[in-house]
């Protein structure tokens, strides 16, 4: 006897049930890798102030959009120049903390988080400040 | 203040993520155990490659860790976010592959010498997995999320960035294609016309 649509659906549901039952479980190695990433990221965030930013988020909402925030503060790229701007940048750095600089730089590079060295991020902006001073 | 591990297991994903962002190591452990299987399941269903699925699951979880300090409470569910990131990572990988023909996928399964010795139940799962791989990517995503992960249509809509109607259409077309693909294998897999 030909199967009805309901029969087909019932058969398909049985396949789905088997699939759910046979779902892959993460290996110990994968869990270890994920946890290692978590711990490394937690340490990085603690070192750069990310954890503090999370705790204080309500008060200082300076996060992934921090670079845009800097640009806006400086009045757009065309407005960047001179000692006054460098001074504002310095003020902003002091205000937002080093941690947000790492995130800001990662955001600038596409948000992929490829830059995880806060020292590099800090140096990058310090270099920007120096260039601005020289141009002035 | 740090909580006992058992107590942490009672917390929601969002509460754990906040604790992770605040530096609580135990929250990382609970989230790892809770959410890595979710990412891995979806990645395995979508990619049909264990090593690639593990890489995707690890990458999705890494993005979760990095996003934690910026998580906006109440905007979305953490699991929905993870499903979306995992799906997108799978999409990126699938775009690098050429599409797999169902017939070829079936032959690969049939040709495996060990297949005859496997349990029928495992064959059913393998048959479904092969049939899933032949579905268009969006149909596969919708079917996996709906019928294997058990998510609601609105949540799937959020994950895939489409409306509920479109989700229903994708799952209906996906199921029709699966029914057709598996029709010839039901009897050999122990699903006779009973």
Interface residues (C-beta under 8 A of the other chain):
Chain A: X1 X3 X7 X8 X9 X11 X12 X13 X14 X15 X16 X18 X19 X20 X21 X22 X23 X24 X25 X26 X27 X30 X31 X33 X34 X35 X37 X38 X39 X41 X42 X45 X46 X50 X51 X53 X54 X55 X57 X63 X64 X103 X113
Chain B: X18 X20 X21 X22 X23 X25 X28 X29 X31 X32 X33 X36 X37 X40 X41 X44 X45 X50 X53 X54 X57 X58 X61 X62 X63 X65 X66 X68 X69 X70 X121 X122 X124 X125 X127 X128 X129 X147 X148 X150 X175 X178 X179 X182 X183 X186 X191 X193
